[in-house]
Amino acid sequence: MAEVVAVLGRGVIPADEPFLHGDDLGVLRGDGIFETANVRGGEPFLLDEHLARMARSAQRMELDLPDAAVLKRLAAQACEAFGAGKEGALRIICTRGPEQGGPPTVYMTLNPVPEAQINARRDGLNLAVLTLGYPVDTRGQAPWLLGGAKCLSYAVAMAAQRHARATGHDDLLWRSEDGFALEGPTSTLVWWQNQTLYTVPADTGILAGTTARFVFDRAEEAGIRTAERRVLVAELMSADGIWMTSSVRGVAPVHTLDGVTINQSDLTATLSEMAGFPVPGK
């Protein structure tokens, strides 16, 4: 059960109080969008950036998302109820609403960040590589596939994560059918190669990472060269460092990719600090 639940028009409600209609299209069809922001010291980190990305997802989905100012007020209520003493994950959710018509359902949940996600910043990740089933250019050329939109229909991603964990992995990296590395189900791929920090361009249909963008901006200010490019999984295996970044996990180094041991970079602590995520135990 969520520790804090806040509903648009009602504010913070008891976490066990029902508020969704049984025919809400977010439940029936996964028809909706969401964002997750890290909460530190009682404040949602990069909230403006998350809400801007959410607005882009809403536009792609033809969904009537409330103004950012409205969402910020609800987020502030949720954070006040949560308190400032622990790190949290704030989910901001907007569904299409009841099947028979009506306004979108907008609510937020706020929970402590799971210990496993925090530990991954220190211990790293053992990733499987699984095919997404499309060539690398497909989602960029087919808007109905919703590449780059953060929508609620995560059944395939969750099934892939269960498969990865059942085979002894912590998580997975999607690859295109023609062999290009893409993203994780809930994270963005970043790698270090030829003295350059790279991530995957959005024209591949990935979700542009808010945390990755923040890290890249700080890296550029520090004189670290950054770029976006496509990379084959076979080439990625020999990178000088690989990380998966997200608003909840932070900057987690990859130590094993499809059974191949990955080079470890001393940039991990630097990138984590740039993102505001201290590495546990350091």
Secondary structure as UniProt FT lines:
FT   STRAND          4..7
FT   TURN            8..10
FT   STRAND          11..13
FT   TURN            15..16
FT   TURN            22..23
FT   HELIX           25..28
FT   STRAND          32..40
FT   TURN            41..42
FT   STRAND          43..44
FT   TURN            45..46
FT   HELIX           47..61
FT   HELIX           68..82
FT   STRAND          88..95
FT   TURN            99..100
FT   STRAND          105..112
FT   HELIX           115..123
FT   STRAND          125..131
FT   TURN            136..137
FT   HELIX           138..141
FT   HELIX           143..145
FT   TURN            147..148
FT   HELIX           155..166
FT   TURN            167..168
FT   STRAND          171..175
FT   TURN            177..178
FT   STRAND          180..181
FT   STRAND          188..193
FT   TURN            194..195
FT   STRAND          196..199
FT   HELIX           202..204
FT   HELIX           210..221
FT   TURN            222..223
FT   STRAND          225..228
FT   HELIX           233..236
FT   TURN            237..238
FT   STRAND          241..246
FT   TURN            247..249
FT   STRAND          250..257
FT   TURN            258..259
FT   STRAND          260..261
FT   TURN            266..267
FT   HELIX           268..274
FT   TURN            275..276
FT   TURN            280..281
//
